Amino acid sequence: MAQITKALAAIGLAAVMSQSAMAENLKLGFLVKQPEEPWFQTEWKFADKAGKDLGFEVIKIAVPDGEKTLNAIDSLAASGAKGFVICTPDPKLGSAIVAKARGYDMKVIAVDDQFVNAKG
């Protein structure tokens, strides 16, 4: 769980550093593939704690498939999130996830499963 807290802190710090003055609260997404699983519930719990301790809002979204994953990134951007942590439902979505995040100028970090390109 320390890895998750560090990842969220790193994204939060990077987002704060990229903004000279923020008029609103910092928002970061945390996307998981199986939110009903205890492992991911624990990750979300510690993400909320990190958000409370470090002063940012965690937006938790379940992403059980590729379509929901890419739609969630759109939703995060629309809500003003500066980045997100993700455990992708398919590591081969890595290129699409990174491209979408870059398109919105969002920071992204993968946890639990690493990204791979479409060829594996």
N, C-alpha and C positions, 0 to 999 in steps of 0.2 A: 504494500500500500504506500510505502514511502516513495516508490517510483512514480505512482500516480500523483501524489501530492507535489513531488518535484516537477513533474511534467506540467501540471496546472500552474504552478508558480512560475515556471519558465515562460509559458505562453503569456501569462498575465503580465509578467515583467516586460517581455518583449512588446506586448501591445501598449502598455503604459509608456514605455520608452519611445515608441513611435508616435505618440501623441503629445504635443507640447502642453496642452491643457485639455482636460476632458470635462465637459459640462454635464455628462451623464455617468451613471454607474457602468463599470466595465462588465461586459457579459461574455462568457465563454461557454461553448457547447461541450457536452460530453455524450457521445453517441456510442451505443453498445448494441451488439447483435442479438443478445438474448437477455432482455431486462428481467425476466422472471427467474433467472438463475442466481443463486446466492452470491456467487463470485462478483457478478456485475452489480448486484444490490450493495455489496460492500464497497465496491469502487465508487459508486454514486454517493454512498454515505460519506466516504472520506473526501470526495470532491466537494460536497457541500460544506464539510468542516473546513477545508482549505479555503473555500470561497468566503466563509464567515470570518476566518482568521485573517485572511489577506485582503478582504474588501472587494470581492467581485461576485457576480451572480452566476450560478451554474444553471445552464439550460439543458435538461436531460431529455434525450430523445432515443426511442427504440428504432433501430434500423435493421430489420431482419432480412432485407434483400437490397439489391443494387438500386432499384428505383426509389425506394424509401430513403436510401442513403443520400442519393443525389438531391432528392427533394428536401431532405432535412438540412443540407448545406444551404440551399436556397432560402429556407425558412430562417436559419440562423443569420444569414446576411441581412434579410429583411428586418429582423429584430434588432440589428445593430451589433451583433456579436463580433468580436475582433479575432476570434480563433476558436479552435475546437480540438478536443482529444477524441480519438476514435478507435474502437475495436471493430474493424470492418467485417461484414458478413462474408466477404469474399476478398482475399488478399490481392486477387488480380484486378480489383477495382482501383488499386493504388494510383495508377496514372490518371484516371478520371477524377478521383477525389482530389488529388494534388492540383490538377488543372482547374477544377472548379474553385478550390480555395484560392488559388492565385488570381483567378478572374475577379474575385471579390476582395482581393488584398487581405486575405485572412491567414493567420498562422495555423498550422496543423501539425499534430504529432500522433503517430500510431502507437497504441499500447496492446499488449497481449499477442497480437498477430502483426507481423511486419508486412509492408506493402511489397508487391512484386509487380512487374510489368505484365502485359497481357500474355506473353509467352511463358511466363512462370519464372 
